[in-house]
Amino acid sequence: MGFWKGWFIPAEGMILLSTLQIVIICGLSPLFPDIDHRMGKLREGLTVFGLLVGLIGVTSWYLNFNYEILMVYGILISSVSYLLAYTTVHRGYVHTVWFTLIYAGLTGWFFHSLELGCLALVGCYSHMIADKIPFKILP
């Protein structure tokens, strides 16, 4: 790692990881405000992902591995994503600036990167802007 004209030059492995993080953030952030929609693909995907992680945790507990925490994470991910759709109103509090700021802050904290947090903010907020634009073809 080094600096070139004041810019940070990451190691080779970090470039791939950073690129993967950017692709994930750019792909998921615009979809995240629709997590409260019953037919939202991200919500369905998170529910299935959480159930699979929970199943891996149960299997590791049964086989005496030390990955029981996956059971807790899986149940938490799947239950939150499932219950958000059935306990909230679509375009309710998830479509607010406060939720966008909380989402961006949690993303930046999780990845330990202010840049990825800002990217999550722009992606999530772009969804809310796109919801406000009327797409009428005929008057």
N, C-alpha and C positions, 0 to 999 in steps of 0.2 A: 504494500500500500504506500502511496505517496501523494505528493501534491504537484500539480502542474499548473502554473499560473494562477494559483489560489484555488484550483478545483481539486476535489478529492478524487483520487483514482483508486477504485476498489480492486481487490484481488480477483483473479479469474473466476473463482467459485462464487464470489459475491455478485458478479455481474449477472449470472444466470438466476440466482436467487432473487435479486432485485427485479429483474425482468419478469420473473414469474409472479412476484408480489404485485407489480404494477398491472399485469394482465388480469390477475384475480380481482384487484380493486376496481379497475376500469370496467370489468365485466359484471361484477356484482353490485356495485354501488348504485347504478341507475335502477336496478331491479328491487333494491331493498325497501323503498317505501311501499311497495305492493305486498309486503309480507303479511299485511292484515287482510288481504283479499282471499276469499275461499278458493278461488281457482288459480291463484298465483303459482307460477312454476317454481319460483325460488322457495316459497313456503313448503310446497310439496317435496322439493328436493332436500330441504333442511330436515323435514320430518323423517324421510327415508334415511338420510345420512345419520341422523341421531339414533334411529332405531338400529342401524347397522353397527354404529360405534358401541351402543349398549349391548348388542349381541356379542360383539367381540369381547367386551368386558365380562359378560356372564360366562362366556366360554373360557376366558383366562382364569376366572375364579374357579370354575369347575376343574380345570387342568392344573391348578395350583401355581399359576404364573403370577407375577406381581403387577397386573394391569387392571385391578379392580376399579380404579378411579375412572376408567373408560366407561364403566357402567353408569356412574353418576353423571359424567359429561353427556353421554348419549341420551339418558333420560331427560336431562335438563334441556338439551338442544331440541329434542323432538317435542317435548311437552310445551315449551315456550312457543315454538313455531306453530304448533297445532292450535294451542289455546288463543294465540293472538288473532287468528282468523275467526274464531267463534265467540270471542268475548269483546271484540272491538268493532267499531263501525268503519267501513272502508272510507278512506280519505278523512279519517278523524285525526287523532293526535299524532299518528305516524307521518302525516303529511304536514308537519309544522317545522318551522325553522329550529325550534328547540330540539326536536328529535334528530334533525340533521346535524346539529352541533354535538349532541350526545353521541351519535353514531360516528362522526368524524373523530371526536375525542377518544372514544374507545378503540377505534381502528388505529389511530396514531399511537395510543398506549400499548396496544397488543403487538404491533410491529416495531415499536420503539423508534418511530420515524415521524417527524413532523410533516415531511413531504408527502408520505402516504396518507396521513390524516387529512391534509389539504386536498389531496386527490379524491379521497372519499367524500369530502365536503362538496366538492364541485360535481362529482358524479351523482350524489344523492339529491343535491339541489337542482341539477339539470332535469331530473325526473319531475320535480314539482313545477318547474317552469313549463315543461312540455305538457303537463296536465292542464295548465291554465290557457294554453294556446288553442283557440277553436279551429278544428280541422274540418271546415265545411267545404265541400266541393261545389255543391249547388246552393244558391241562396234560398 
